[in-house]
Amino acid sequence: MASLFARIRNVVVANAHHAVDQTENPQIMAGQVLRDLGEEVQATRRSLVASLGAERQLLRQREQMQKEAAEWEQKAERMLAGGDEKLARSTLERAVSLKSAAAALDNPVGTAQRTTARLREQMQRLRSEWDNTRNRVAVISANQAAAEALGSVGQAADSYSRAMDRVHSLDELSRKASSMESEADAATELLNEQESLERAVSAHDQAAAVDAAMAELKQRLAAKSPAPPTSPSQE
């Protein structure tokens, strides 16, 4: 009885494989794998472009803040030299605030640069995988054409088995590419989130920073001022 059930099972499996063989075309399936992988390459390229844009935007923003801070500091120096210490202090507060904001962008800039570097590497790997896949698809197509030309059932079955092995390995590459895309999308979303700058600095810390900057500014002005002439009696 067990032998009968085994034979029935073998017949069912054989018929199922035969039905699959009649409906699946290795050449078409391999071509679809190549198209899917090409879409993964395009998605990674778009993520890389977005990451590059975010990185450059952050760099420009930090550079602009640093430039404005230097300009406000120069204005404070001129006002202090003109005797208006109160206005010079207010102007210097603006310079200190801009310097703090520019420094707060250091971490986002570093994150953007690391993400861009990682996406560049992923892009190179995916491009290499796509080239290899294209060659393998060409081999699959050639094998199928040869099997069809020979018209041999046994040879056609062997060719189909080899093609399916390649397709299975290509499916693994496609899953790997999808995982890379998910990581790249997550990194891009993290980059696109605007980190709120800590503009509301505590009054104590802000005053301390301004006082230190004011003392440094006074020292520079004192160093620039000419020394008073020495009277004859002092000689």
WOLINWO-V129520 format. One record per backbone hydrogen bond with DSSP energy under -0.5 kcal/mol. NH is the residue of the N-H (numbers start at 1). CO is the residue of the C=O. If there is no record, write none. Layout:
{{NH | CO} {NH | CO}}
This chain:
{{5 | 1} {6 | 2} {7 | 3} {8 | 4} {9 | 5} {10 | 6} {11 | 7} {12 | 8} {13 | 9} {14 | 10} {15 | 11} {16 | 12} {17 | 13} {18 | 14} {19 | 15} {20 | 16} {21 | 17} {22 | 18} {23 | 19} {24 | 20} {26 | 24} {29 | 25} {30 | 26} {31 | 27} {32 | 28} {33 | 29} {34 | 30} {35 | 31} {36 | 32} {37 | 33} {38 | 34} {39 | 35} {40 | 36} {41 | 37} {42 | 38} {43 | 39} {44 | 40} {45 | 41} {46 | 42} {47 | 43} {48 | 44} {49 | 45} {50 | 46} {51 | 47} {52 | 48} {53 | 49} {54 | 50} {55 | 51} {56 | 52} {57 | 53} {58 | 54} {59 | 55} {60 | 56} {61 | 57} {62 | 58} {63 | 59} {64 | 60} {65 | 61} {66 | 62} {67 | 63} {68 | 64} {69 | 65} {70 | 66} {71 | 67} {72 | 68} {73 | 69} {74 | 70} {75 | 71} {76 | 72} {77 | 73} {78 | 74} {79 | 75} {80 | 76} {81 | 77} {82 | 78} {83 | 80} {84 | 79} {85 | 83} {88 | 84} {89 | 85} {90 | 86} {91 | 87} {92 | 88} {93 | 89} {94 | 90} {95 | 91} {96 | 92} {97 | 93} {98 | 94} {99 | 95} {100 | 96} {101 | 97} {102 | 98} {103 | 99} {104 | 100} {105 | 101} {105 | 102} {106 | 103} {108 | 104} {109 | 105} {110 | 106} {111 | 107} {112 | 108} {113 | 109} {114 | 110} {115 | 111} {116 | 112} {117 | 113} {118 | 114} {119 | 115} {120 | 116} {121 | 117} {122 | 118} {123 | 119} {124 | 120} {125 | 121} {126 | 122} {127 | 123} {128 | 124} {129 | 125} {130 | 126} {131 | 127} {132 | 128} {133 | 129} {134 | 130} {135 | 131} {136 | 132} {137 | 133} {138 | 134} {139 | 135} {140 | 136} {141 | 137} {142 | 138} {143 | 139} {144 | 140} {145 | 141} {146 | 142} {147 | 143} {148 | 144} {149 | 145} {150 | 146} {151 | 147} {152 | 147} {153 | 151} {156 | 152} {157 | 153} {158 | 154} {159 | 155} {160 | 156} {161 | 157} {162 | 158} {163 | 159} {164 | 160} {165 | 161} {166 | 162} {167 | 163} {168 | 164} {169 | 165} {170 | 166} {171 | 167} {172 | 168} {173 | 169} {174 | 170} {175 | 171} {176 | 172} {177 | 173} {178 | 174} {179 | 175} {180 | 176} {181 | 177} {182 | 178} {183 | 179} {184 | 180} {185 | 181} {186 | 182} {187 | 183} {188 | 184} {189 | 185} {190 | 186} {191 | 187} {192 | 188} {193 | 189} {195 | 193} {199 | 197} {201 | 199} {206 | 202} {207 | 203} {208 | 204} {209 | 205} {210 | 206} {211 | 207} {212 | 208} {213 | 209} {214 | 210} {215 | 211} {216 | 212} {217 | 213} {218 | 214} {219 | 215} {220 | 216} {221 | 217} {222 | 218} {223 | 219} {224 | 220} {225 | 221} {234 | 231} {235 | 231} {235 | 232}}
